[in-house]
Amino acid sequence: MKRLALLSTSTILSLVMLLATLSCGTREKASDVPLDQLEKAYETYKETAVDHRRFKYQEVIHLVKDRKDNFQVEAIGKSVEGKEIYQMTWGNGPTKVMLWSQMHGNESTATMALFDLFNFLEGENDGLETIREKLKEKLTLRFIPMVNPDGMDQWIRRNALDIDLNRDAIKLASPEALILKNARDVFSPEFGFNLHDQQIYYSAGETSTPASISVLAPAYNYETEVNAVRQKAMQVIVGMNNLMQQYAPGHVGKYDDYFEPRAFGDNFQKWGTSTILIESGGYPNDPEKQEIRKMNFLIMLHALIEIADQTYTQYTLPEYYKIPDNFIRLMDLVVRNIQMENEGHTYEIDLGVRRREVDAHGSYFVNGTVDDLGDLSIFYGFEELDAKGMEVVDGKVFETTFANVSEISQERALSLLKEGYLAVNVKEAADRELHHLPLVILKSGNSISKGIRMGGSPNFFLAQNGNLRYAVVNGYLIDLNNPTTNPLMQRVQ
C-alpha cells in the first residue's frame, strides 16, 4: 500500500484503465466490413486527376471546392500568401471526427487519399451504401486538407514564414496554425486524425520491412500517461494495424511517444481530442506513394467504420504496445561484401547508398551519396546486391561529345555502360536539365568522381570473372544483363 500511495492519481487511473481494457477485450465484435469491400471502394473512387505526389494548390483545389451538396465547404482563413484554407463537413451523427492533412507542405500522400475518400462519400448505387449510411448517421466528419498551401506549392516542409506548423500549436505565430487551432476549438471533435509523411528509411522494428505506415497516439504530458482520451486513440490504432496486417503484413511501425509540447497532435490529445497520427513512409517500387495512398484510404475508412460502430473498444492497450517501434534501418541500396584494397590492406565492406531529392524545373532529381560503409549487417536496402567475388572497376568518360541529351537514346546509354563508360559529355544543356538515362551526363567537366568513400558519389562498375556485371550510377543499381526500364531521376552536371 505504501508503494501504491507514491503513484500519482493519473498513473493509478492509467493502471485501472489498463486492467479494464484487458478484461473487456472480447466485449464488442469487430467491424464486419471485409478488406475486399474496402478495396472495392478504393478502386471505384480513386481520384484519377492526381497520380503523383508533387501537385500544386491550384491543380487540386477544385477537388475541395467543387463537391456535391452533401458536403458543406467553407473557407476558414488564408495562408501567409493569401491562399484560401477550407474545411469540409459531411454527415450529421453525434460523434465528431476531424481529419487534417499536409500541414507540412511536402507531405501529400494522405491528401491524395482524402480526395479518394471524398469521392467515396459522394458515391451511390455501388453496393456500398450501407457503409455510407452508417457513417452519415453516426459521425460528423470535418476535413481540413492542405493546411499549408504555400509550403505545398514550394514543396517544402515549412510555411512561407519558414515556421514548422507542427511546432506552432502554442505560440500560434502562423496564420495557418491559428486557423487549425480555431477549427478544433469550434468543432470540439472527439477524434482527430493528424496526417503526415515520414522519410522512407524507417523500418518496422529491427527488420528489413519498410514502415509504410507509422502510427502514434501522441502523449499529452511528459510522463506519457494514458487517460481515457489517449486510450481511445490507441484502440482505434489497433484496429487500423489489424487491417494493415491483412493487406501488407509487417509494414506498420510505431513512433516513440515522447511528449512534444509544441506539436498539434500532442496538444489535440491534451485538449481532449483522441488523436491518431498516421505517417506515410516508403514501400518498394512506389516512388510516387500511390500504393501507400491506398493504404491510407483503407485504414482511414476502416477506422471511421469502427468509430461509428464503437467496435474499437474491443481492443486492448497491450495490442497497441505490441506494434513494433520505428527504426531507421533502410537505405535505397546496400551492396554487401565489396572487396577493397587500400594502403596495402585488403578487406571487405558493405556499402549503403541513400538518394536525396532536389527540386528542379517543377520536378526533381536525386543525388546519390555513400551514406555509410563498413559493417552494415543491421541495415537493409530497398535494393540489395551481394558483391562477393566481384571486383570494383572505375567507369570511363566517353570520348565523343554529344550535341545534347536528346541525342542519346536509352539503348545507346545501356550500350555505353556495357562498354565500360559511366559518363558522357554534351555540348548544350539547360541549367540542371533533367534526364532519365542510366549515365552521368556532363556539360561542365570531363571527369567523374572515383573511389568509394563516405559522402562520395557512388559511380562504379562491378565485374565478375573479368566481365562487367553491374553498374552503379549516382546510386542507382543497373543489372547489365537484365536492365530495367524504370526511369532514373537525374540531371546534367
Stockholm file with secondary structure:
# STOCKHOLM 1.0

chainA/1-493         MKRLALLSTSTILSLVMLLATLSCGTREKASDVPLDQLEKAYETYKETAVDHRRFKYQEVIHLVKDRKDNFQVEAIGKSVEGKEIYQMTWGNGPTKVMLWSQMHGNESTATMALFDLFNFLEGENDGLETIREKLKEKLTLRFIPMVNPDGMDQWIRRNALDIDLNRDAIKLASPEALILKNARDVFSPEFGFNLHDQQIYYSAGETSTPASISVLAPAYNYETEVNAVRQKAMQVIVGMNNLMQQYAPGHVGKYDDYFEPRAFGDNFQKWGTSTILIESGGYPNDPEKQEIRKMNFLIMLHALIEIADQTYTQYTLPEYYKIPDNFIRLMDLVVRNIQMENEGHTYEIDLGVRRREVDAHGSYFVNGTVDDLGDLSIFYGFEELDAKGMEVVDGKVFETTFANVSEISQERALSLLKEGYLAVNVKEAADRELHHLPLVILKSGNSISKGIRMGGSPNFFLAQNGNLRYAVVNGYLIDLNNPTTNPLMQRVQ
#=GR chainA/1-493 SS CHHHHTSCHHHHHHHHHHHHHHHTTTSSCCCCCCHHHHHHHHHHHCCTTCCSSCCCHHHHTHHHHSCCTTSEEEEEEECTTCCEEEEEEECCCSEEEEEEECSSTTCCHHHHHHHHHHHHHTCCSSSCHHHHHHHHHHEEEEEECCSCHHHHHHTCSSCTTSCCGGGCTTTCCSHHHHHHHHHHHHHCCSEEEEEEECCTTEEESSSSSBCSEEEECCCSSTTCCCCHHHHHHHHHHHHHHHHHHHHSTTCEEECCCCCCTTCHHHHHHHTTCEEEEEEECCCTTCTTCHHHHHHHHHHHHHHHHHHHHTGGGGCCHHHHHTSCBEEECEEEEEEEEEEEEETTEEEEEEEEEEEEEEEETTEEEEEEEEEEEECCTTCEEEEEEECTTCEEECCEECSSCBSCGGGCCHHHHHHHHHTTEEEEEBSCCCTTCEECCSSEEESSCSCCCCSCCTTCCCCEEEEETTEEEEEEETTEEEETTSCCCCCCCEECC
#=GC SS_cons         CHHHHTSCHHHHHHHHHHHHHHHTTTSSCCCCCCHHHHHHHHHHHCCTTCCSSCCCHHHHTHHHHSCCTTSEEEEEEECTTCCEEEEEEECCCSEEEEEEECSSTTCCHHHHHHHHHHHHHTCCSSSCHHHHHHHHHHEEEEEECCSCHHHHHHTCSSCTTSCCGGGCTTTCCSHHHHHHHHHHHHHCCSEEEEEEECCTTEEESSSSSBCSEEEECCCSSTTCCCCHHHHHHHHHHHHHHHHHHHHSTTCEEECCCCCCTTCHHHHHHHTTCEEEEEEECCCTTCTTCHHHHHHHHHHHHHHHHHHHHTGGGGCCHHHHHTSCBEEECEEEEEEEEEEEEETTEEEEEEEEEEEEEEEETTEEEEEEEEEEEECCTTCEEEEEEECTTCEEECCEECSSCBSCGGGCCHHHHHHHHHTTEEEEEBSCCCTTCEECCSSEEESSCSCCCCSCCTTCCCCEEEEETTEEEEEEETTEEEETTSCCCCCCCEECC
//
